[in-house]
Amino acid sequence: MQDLIFRTDPQGTLRFVNARWQGMTQQTPESARGRHLRDMVLPECRERIEALFAPGRPPGVRTAQAQLMGANGEIRVLDISVVPLLLARDGRLRGFAGSAADVTTLLATQMHLQEQLAFSRQLLESNPLPVCLTDLEGHFLMVNQAWEHFMGLSRDKVLGRH
């Protein structure tokens, strides 16, 4: 299993973590038990983690993104979800069940992709030759400044049009 699975008491103190904990932190699952999740994330993320376990919130999934110091001192970004566990007989909060997905690589890849797209846009925009991109139906997706000057039309008037 790639995700960290955990269970807490009503205050957010860990009672169970699966073996993925060791892969993320190089610490045994037993080392996490009895600790509050907020104490395991970077200080700037602690308020978000506290909010996950705040009393009086409506039932349902609660989510937050937080950073954790990884196994080799690298910072890992986790998408954390928790669900309150309520007692059937009286609806009292028994604790939380949760999962945390390590999205560090995904976020780095998305950032790299955005940088590449920005570079491509800048390259096309600075090209002295008129350039336009269309979809398969012939709708304009992009035109560069040289195209605007050559055609005498602004991109605001043609983008999205056939």
C-alpha positions, 0 to 999 in steps of 0.5 A, spaced: 500 500 500 502 506 498 498 510 502 499 511 510 493 509 513 492 511 521 487 511 526 487 516 532 483 518 538 478 524 538 484 529 540 488 526 534 493 522 537 495 516 533 493 509 535 495 505 529 499 507 523 501 502 517 507 500 515 508 505 510 510 510 516 516 506 516 517 507 509 516 515 509 520 516 516 525 510 517 521 510 524 517 504 526 510 504 526 510 503 534 514 510 534 508 514 532 503 511 536 501 515 542 504 522 538 499 527 535 499 528 528 500 535 529 507 534 532 509 530 526 509 535 521 512 542 520 511 547 524 507 552 519 502 546 517 500 545 525 494 549 524 491 545 518 492 539 522 489 541 528 483 543 524 482 536 522 481 534 529 477 540 531 470 539 535 464 541 533 465 540 525 460 537 521 461 529 519 464 527 513 471 527 510 476 533 512 482 534 508 489 538 509 495 538 505 501 538 510 509 537 510 513 532 513 520 531 514 522 525 510 526 519 511 533 522 509 531 529 511 527 531 505 521 534 506 515 530 503 508 533 502 502 529 504 495 530 502 491 528 508 484 526 509 480 524 516 473 521 517 470 522 524 468 515 527 462 516 531 459 511 536 452 508 533 448 508 540 449 515 541 453 519 536 459 520 540 466 521 537 470 515 538 476 517 534 478 518 526 480 514 521 485 517 516 490 516 510 495 520 507 498 520 500 505 522 499 504 527 493 511 530 493 513 527 486 506 529 483 507 536 485 514 537 483 512 534 476 506 539 476 511 545 477 516 542 472 510 541 467 508 548 468 515 551 467 515 547 461 509 550 458 511 557 460 517 556 456 514 554 450 509 560 450 514 565 451 518 561 445 512 561 441 510 569 443 517 571 441 518 568 435 518 573 429 514 569 424 506 569 425 504 562 429 497 560 431 495 553 434 488 550 432 484 544 435 482 539 431 476 543 429 479 549 427 478 553 433 484 558 435 487 556 441 493 560 441 496 566 436 503 570 437 504 577 437 507 576 430 500 573 427 496 579 430 500 584 427 500 580 420 493 578 420 491 585 423 487 581 428 487 581 436 488 575 439 482 577 444 477 577 438 480 570 435 481 565 441 476 560 441 473 562 434 473 558 428 
